[in-house]
Amino acid sequence: MNYKNPDEHGYYGEFGGAFIPEMLYPNVEELKNNYLEIIESEDFQHEYQNLLKDYVGRATPLYLAQNLSKKYGTTIYLKREDLNHTGAHKINNALGQVLLAKRLGKTRIIAETGAGQHGVATATACALLGLECIVYMGEIDIQRQAPNVARMKMLGAEVIPATSGSKTLKDAVNEALRDWINNSVTTHYVIGSVVGPHPFPDLVARFQSIISKEIREQLQEKTGRSTPDYVIACVGGGSNAAGTFYHFVNEENVKIIAAEAGGLGIDSGKSAATTFLGTLGVLHGSKSLVMQTEDGQVIEPHSISAGLDYPGIGPFHAHLFKEKRAEFFSINDEEALRSAFELTKLEGIIPALESAHALAVLDKKKFNENDVVVICLSGRGDKDMETYLKNL
């Protein structure tokens, strides 16, 4: 089975598609009809790859975490996306989409952000490429991610608070979609994860697939084999995970593990573990697993990490879950914090709270001593210092 690419209607198995208001149809169709031709063109790839190398700082290292490996009795490599310019994997996609938007003749960029990393990455790409940038961010996330808000403003972006609902990521997406409906001709919406109507899940996965492409090449160089035994990544909507899994999903010898935000626990009513709590529904333009009530009202998610408290999951990941191609773990707030402090003490690396969820899988799963385990360290932890200090 080909897990990597959706069918012509944007479906991964039963998940995906484009469920959009009529007003958005022209935008989405324009994107769908042009994105592959543009991003696969030699001219686009030349500019994009040069920027990834000289501006973003790719390839990011594949780091053998010796102290962590010793503790868990296996071989653990960290894919250091935290070392990208702007401090996370988000720049891979933001830069690609802003370049694409320019080629489509757009002059204005909108984005949503939770933890602020995607907002910063989009604002960075817009500053570099000379486009107007508006970022929607939940009012609560604005408070808990103040350093990233400051960075966005310094980069010239306008940050607009989303004050409805839970005032977090899903509400920021709602506001961004409203804006896009009202400004369809001039504006491109840079979705930050593998969510939304087709072609966004595929578009974002393709830009993030650089992560697994490099892992293959770097593993070959370090170990003489291009596939690990396990790849692990955290999943909210799931863009860093899609990038980490992309070139391995069709390799049956590679086991795939996704870590979701369990919040205060799956049964607590304050969680974001969609594969454990979600049912089939439509959220933000695609059919996937959604945390919702029996009558289809979205249940407010909770996670200590602003980037993972999303009440759905990308259709790519929903398909991997349904087909049992990936194993999903629910990691609660306490477990994520513990893993963040452990990595900091053992390896001198302060991870983003999101990435700490992936690290926490090490306590939940037994690995053999000859296994090669690759964990995506999707972002750095300076944006989460306030939360860490509270929990020291």
C-alpha positions as CSV (number, residue, x, y, z in Angstrom):
1,M,0.0,0.0,0.0
2,N,1.2,3.5,-0.8
3,Y,0.7,5.5,2.4
4,K,2.6,8.6,1.2
5,N,0.4,10.3,-1.3
6,P,-3.3,11.0,-1.4
7,D,-5.5,10.0,-4.3
8,E,-6.6,12.6,-6.9
9,H,-9.4,13.8,-4.6
10,G,-7.0,14.3,-1.7
11,Y,-7.9,11.2,0.3
12,Y,-5.6,9.0,2.3
13,G,-7.9,5.9,2.6
14,E,-11.2,7.3,4.0
15,F,-9.6,10.5,5.4
16,G,-8.9,13.8,3.6
17,G,-10.8,15.6,0.9
18,A,-11.8,19.3,0.7
19,F,-14.9,20.3,2.6
20,I,-15.0,24.0,2.0
21,P,-17.5,26.9,1.7
22,E,-18.2,27.9,-1.9
23,M,-16.4,31.2,-1.4
24,L,-13.1,29.3,-0.8
25,Y,-13.5,27.1,-3.9
26,P,-11.5,29.3,-6.3
27,N,-8.5,29.6,-3.9
28,V,-8.3,25.9,-3.2
29,E,-8.8,24.9,-6.8
30,E,-6.1,27.4,-8.0
31,L,-3.7,25.8,-5.5
32,K,-4.7,22.2,-6.3
33,N,-4.3,22.8,-10.0
34,N,-0.9,24.4,-9.8
35,Y,1.0,23.3,-6.7
36,L,2.7,20.2,-8.0
37,E,3.8,21.7,-11.3
38,I,5.3,24.7,-9.5
39,I,7.0,23.0,-6.6
40,E,8.5,20.3,-8.8
41,S,9.8,22.7,-11.4
42,E,13.6,23.1,-11.7
43,D,13.4,26.8,-11.1
44,F,11.4,26.5,-7.8
45,Q,13.5,23.7,-6.5
46,H,16.8,25.6,-7.2
47,E,15.6,28.6,-5.2
48,Y,14.0,26.6,-2.4
49,Q,17.0,24.2,-1.9
50,N,19.5,27.1,-1.9
51,L,17.4,28.9,0.8
52,L,17.2,25.7,2.8
53,K,21.0,25.3,2.7
54,D,22.2,28.9,3.1
55,Y,19.3,30.6,5.0
56,V,17.7,27.8,7.1
57,G,21.0,26.0,7.7
58,R,20.1,22.5,6.4
59,A,21.0,19.7,6.5
60,T,20.3,19.6,10.2
61,P,22.5,17.1,12.1
62,L,21.5,13.6,13.0
63,Y,23.0,13.4,16.5
64,L,23.9,10.2,18.3
65,A,22.6,10.9,21.8
66,Q,25.1,8.7,23.7
67,N,24.0,9.5,27.2
68,L,20.3,8.9,26.3
69,S,21.3,5.7,24.5
70,K,23.2,4.4,27.5
71,K,20.2,5.1,29.8
72,Y,17.7,3.3,27.6
73,G,20.0,0.5,26.4
74,T,19.5,1.2,22.7
75,T,21.0,3.4,19.9
76,I,19.2,6.8,19.8
77,Y,19.7,9.4,17.2
78,L,18.0,12.9,17.4
79,K,17.1,14.7,14.2
80,R,18.0,18.2,15.2
81,E,15.3,20.3,13.7
82,D,15.7,22.6,16.7
83,L,18.9,23.9,14.9
84,N,17.0,25.3,11.9
85,H,16.8,29.1,11.6
86,T,13.8,30.2,13.8
87,G,14.3,27.1,16.0
88,A,11.9,24.5,14.6
89,H,10.9,22.4,11.6
90,K,8.2,25.0,10.7
91,I,10.5,27.0,8.5
92,N,10.8,24.2,5.9
93,N,7.1,24.5,5.1
94,A,6.6,28.3,5.6
95,L,9.5,29.1,3.2
96,G,8.2,26.7,0.6
97,Q,4.6,28.0,0.8
98,V,5.6,31.7,0.7
99,L,7.7,31.0,-2.4
100,L,4.7,29.2,-4.0
101,A,2.4,32.1,-3.1
102,K,4.7,34.5,-4.9
103,R,4.6,32.4,-8.0
104,L,0.8,32.4,-7.8
105,G,0.9,36.2,-7.7
106,K,-0.2,36.7,-4.1
107,T,0.9,39.7,-2.2
108,R,-0.5,39.0,1.2
109,I,0.1,36.0,3.5
110,I,-2.0,34.8,6.4
111,A,-1.2,32.1,8.9
112,E,-2.4,30.5,12.1
113,T,-0.1,29.6,15.0
114,G,-0.4,27.8,18.3
115,A,3.1,27.7,19.9
116,G,4.1,30.6,17.7
117,Q,6.8,28.7,15.8
118,H,4.8,28.5,12.6
119,G,3.9,32.2,13.0
120,V,7.6,33.1,13.4
121,A,8.6,31.0,10.5
122,T,5.9,32.5,8.2
123,A,6.8,36.1,9.4
124,T,10.4,35.3,8.7
125,A,9.7,34.0,5.1
126,C,7.5,37.1,4.4
127,A,10.2,39.5,5.6
128,L,12.8,37.7,3.4
129,L,10.5,37.6,0.3
130,G,8.8,41.0,0.8
131,L,5.1,40.0,1.4
132,E,2.6,41.4,3.9
133,C,2.0,39.0,6.8
134,I,-0.9,38.6,9.2
135,V,-0.8,35.9,11.9
136,Y,-3.8,34.7,13.8
137,M,-3.1,33.3,17.3
138,G,-5.3,32.3,20.2
139,E,-5.5,34.9,23.0
140,I,-4.3,32.3,25.5
141,D,-1.4,31.2,23.3
142,I,-0.4,34.9,22.9
143,Q,0.0,35.0,26.7
144,R,1.9,31.7,27.1
145,Q,4.2,32.2,24.1
146,A,5.1,35.9,24.6
147,P,8.7,35.6,23.2
148,N,7.4,34.3,19.8
149,V,4.8,37.1,19.6
150,A,7.5,39.6,20.1
151,R,9.6,38.0,17.4
152,M,6.7,38.0,14.9
153,K,6.1,41.7,15.5
154,M,9.8,42.5,15.1
155,L,9.7,40.6,11.8
156,G,6.9,43.0,10.6
157,A,3.9,40.7,11.0
158,E,0.6,41.8,12.4
159,V,-0.5,39.4,15.2
160,I,-4.3,39.2,15.6
161,P,-5.7,37.5,18.7
162,A,-8.5,34.8,18.3
163,T,-10.9,35.5,21.2
164,S,-13.6,32.9,20.5
165,G,-13.9,29.3,21.8
166,S,-10.9,28.1,23.8
167,K,-8.8,31.0,22.4
168,T,-6.2,28.5,21.2
169,L,-5.0,26.9,17.9
170,K,-8.4,25.7,16.5
171,D,-9.9,29.2,17.0
172,A,-6.9,30.8,15.2
173,V,-7.5,28.5,12.3
174,N,-11.2,29.5,12.2
175,E,-10.2,33.2,12.1
176,A,-7.6,32.6,9.3
177,L,-10.2,30.8,7.2
178,R,-12.6,33.7,7.6
179,D,-9.9,36.1,6.5
180,W,-9.1,33.9,3.4
181,I,-12.7,33.9,2.4
182,N,-12.8,37.7,2.5
183,N,-9.5,38.3,0.7
184,S,-9.2,35.4,-1.7
185,V,-7.7,37.1,-4.7
186,T,-4.6,38.7,-3.0
187,T,-4.1,36.3,-0.2
188,H,-2.5,32.9,0.4
189,Y,-3.2,31.0,3.6
190,V,0.0,29.3,4.8
191,I,-1.4,26.4,6.8
192,G,1.2,25.2,9.3
193,S,0.4,21.5,9.6
194,V,-0.8,18.5,7.6
195,V,-4.4,19.6,8.1
196,G,-7.0,21.5,6.1
197,P,-8.6,20.9,2.7
198,H,-6.7,19.1,0.0
199,P,-4.0,19.9,-1.3
200,F,-2.7,21.3,2.1
201,P,-1.9,18.0,3.8
202,D,0.0,16.8,0.8
203,L,1.7,20.2,0.2
204,V,2.9,20.5,3.8
205,A,4.1,16.9,3.9
206,R,6.1,17.4,0.8
207,F,7.9,20.4,2.1
208,Q,8.6,18.7,5.5
209,S,9.7,15.4,3.8
210,I,13.2,16.9,3.7
211,I,13.5,15.7,7.3
212,S,13.2,11.9,6.4
213,K,15.2,12.4,3.2
214,E,18.1,13.7,5.2
215,I,17.7,11.0,7.9
216,R,18.1,8.3,5.2
217,E,21.2,9.9,3.8
218,Q,22.8,10.6,7.2
219,L,22.0,7.1,8.6
220,Q,23.6,5.6,5.6
221,E,26.7,7.6,6.2
222,K,26.9,6.9,9.9
223,T,25.7,3.3,10.1
224,G,25.9,1.9,6.5
225,R,22.1,1.4,6.4
226,S,19.5,3.9,5.3
227,T,16.6,2.8,7.4
228,P,16.2,2.9,11.2
229,D,14.3,0.3,13.2
230,Y,12.0,3.0,14.6
231,V,11.1,6.6,13.8
232,I,9.4,8.6,16.5
233,A,7.7,12.1,16.3
234,C,5.1,14.1,18.2
235,V,1.8,14.7,16.5
236,G,-0.7,17.6,17.0
237,G,-1.9,18.2,13.4
238,G,1.3,16.4,12.5
239,S,3.7,18.2,10.2
240,N,7.0,17.3,11.8
241,A,5.8,13.7,12.1
242,A,4.7,13.7,8.4
243,G,8.1,14.9,7.4
244,T,9.9,12.4,9.7
245,F,7.7,9.4,8.5
246,Y,7.4,10.4,4.8
247,H,10.3,8.4,3.2
248,F,9.8,5.5,5.6
249,V,6.0,4.8,5.5
250,N,6.3,2.4,2.6
251,E,9.3,0.6,4.1
252,E,7.7,-2.2,6.1
253,N,10.9,-2.9,8.2
254,V,10.6,0.6,9.7
255,K,8.3,0.9,12.7
256,I,6.6,4.2,13.1
257,I,5.6,5.7,16.4
258,A,3.6,8.9,17.0
259,A,3.3,10.7,20.3
260,E,0.1,12.6,21.0
261,A,-0.6,15.1,23.8
262,G,-2.5,13.2,26.5
263,G,-2.8,16.4,28.6
264,L,-4.0,15.6,32.1
265,G,-4.9,12.0,30.9
266,I,-7.1,10.5,28.3
267,D,-10.1,10.2,30.7
268,S,-9.6,13.6,32.3
269,G,-11.7,15.7,29.9
270,K,-8.5,17.7,29.4
271,S,-6.5,16.0,26.6
272,A,-5.6,16.3,22.9
273,A,-5.1,12.6,22.2
274,T,-7.2,12.5,19.0
275,T,-6.6,8.9,18.0
276,F,-7.8,7.7,21.4
277,L,-10.7,10.1,21.8
278,G,-11.7,11.1,18.2
279,T,-14.3,9.9,15.8
280,L,-14.8,10.4,12.1
281,G,-15.7,14.0,11.4
282,V,-14.9,17.1,9.4
283,L,-12.7,19.8,10.8
284,H,-11.1,22.8,9.0
285,G,-11.9,21.5,5.6
286,S,-10.9,17.8,5.8
287,K,-12.4,14.5,6.9
288,S,-10.4,13.0,9.7
289,L,-10.5,11.9,13.4
290,V,-11.9,14.7,15.5
291,M,-12.5,15.1,19.2
292,Q,-16.2,15.9,19.2
293,T,-19.5,15.3,21.0
294,E,-22.2,13.0,19.7
295,D,-23.9,15.9,17.9
296,G,-20.6,17.0,16.3
297,Q,-19.5,19.9,18.5
298,V,-15.8,20.1,18.8
299,I,-14.5,19.2,22.3
300,E,-11.9,21.7,23.5
301,P,-8.4,20.1,23.6
302,H,-5.8,20.6,26.3
303,S,-2.1,20.2,26.4
304,I,0.8,21.8,28.2
305,S,2.3,22.4,24.8
306,A,0.6,25.1,22.7
307,G,1.6,23.4,19.5
308,L,-0.2,20.1,20.3
309,D,-3.6,21.2,21.7
310,Y,-5.5,20.7,18.5
311,P,-8.8,18.7,18.5
312,G,-8.0,16.8,15.3
313,I,-5.2,15.1,13.5
314,G,-4.1,15.3,9.8
315,P,-5.7,12.8,7.4
316,F,-2.3,11.3,6.6
317,H,-1.9,10.3,10.3
318,A,-5.5,9.2,10.7
319,H,-4.9,6.8,7.8
320,L,-1.6,5.4,9.4
321,F,-3.5,4.9,12.7
322,K,-6.5,3.2,11.1
323,E,-4.3,0.9,9.0
324,K,-2.2,0.2,12.1
325,R,0.9,1.3,10.1
326,A,1.9,3.5,13.1
327,E,1.7,3.0,16.8
328,F,0.2,5.9,18.7
329,F,1.1,6.8,22.3
330,S,-0.7,9.3,24.6
331,I,1.9,11.3,26.6
332,N,0.5,13.4,29.4
333,D,1.8,16.8,30.5
334,E,3.9,15.4,33.4
335,E,5.6,12.7,31.3
336,A,6.5,15.4,28.7
337,L,8.0,17.6,31.3
338,R,10.0,14.8,32.8
339,S,11.4,13.9,29.4
340,A,12.3,17.5,28.7
341,F,14.3,17.8,31.9
342,E,15.9,14.5,31.3
343,L,17.2,15.4,27.8
344,T,18.4,18.7,29.2
345,K,20.4,17.1,32.0
346,L,21.7,14.1,29.9
347,E,22.6,15.8,26.6
348,G,22.6,19.6,27.3
349,I,19.7,20.1,24.8
350,I,16.6,22.0,25.9
351,P,13.7,20.7,23.7
352,A,10.4,22.3,22.8
353,L,7.6,20.9,24.9
354,E,6.1,19.4,21.8
355,S,9.3,17.4,21.0
356,A,9.4,16.3,24.7
357,H,6.3,14.2,24.0
358,A,8.2,12.2,21.4
359,L,11.1,11.7,23.8
360,A,8.7,10.4,26.5
361,V,8.0,7.3,24.3
362,L,11.4,6.0,25.5
363,D,9.7,5.4,28.9
364,K,6.7,3.6,27.4
365,K,8.3,1.3,24.8
366,K,11.0,-1.3,25.3
367,F,13.7,-1.2,22.6
368,N,16.4,-3.8,22.0
369,E,20.1,-3.0,22.4
370,N,20.7,-3.4,18.6
371,D,17.8,-1.2,17.6
372,V,18.4,2.1,15.8
373,V,15.8,4.6,17.0
374,V,15.5,8.1,15.4
375,I,13.5,10.8,17.3
376,C,12.6,14.0,15.6
377,L,13.6,16.9,17.9
378,S,11.1,19.2,16.2
379,G,12.0,22.4,18.0
380,R,14.0,24.1,20.7
381,G,12.8,25.0,24.2
382,D,13.4,28.7,24.6
383,K,9.8,29.5,23.8
384,D,8.7,27.2,26.7
385,M,11.1,28.5,29.4
386,E,8.3,30.1,31.5
387,T,6.5,26.7,31.7
388,Y,9.8,24.9,32.5
389,L,10.7,27.4,35.2
390,K,7.3,26.9,36.9
391,N,8.0,23.1,37.0
392,L,11.7,23.1,38.0
